[in-house]
């Protein structure tokens, strides 16, 4: 894993939620430049702070480090609930479409 992975991933997840580094810093109870310093590599964080960041972003620590997960702020819970309500033949179709989309995106 690249040295800048953590900072880049944090920036991606934060931007996905349309929240500024300043706003996130303050929401976490830190000074306004806290997240910016993490993202620019000027500051490292203890594990307890990492867990708070994951909680804030509503993401598991494992998902934070999973590069294959590119859309963490999705309606995944709602999608799964709706998917389970589909008749099996429709669910199979949706599953096939998702596989095709993943192939097409080069993942």
Buried (B, 14 or more C-beta within 10 A) or exposed (E): EEEEEBBEBBBEBBEBEEBEBBBBBBEBEBEEBBBBBBBEEEBEBEEEBBEBBBEBBEBEEEBBEEEEBEEBEEEEEEEEEEEEEEEEEEBEEEEEEEEEEEEEEEE
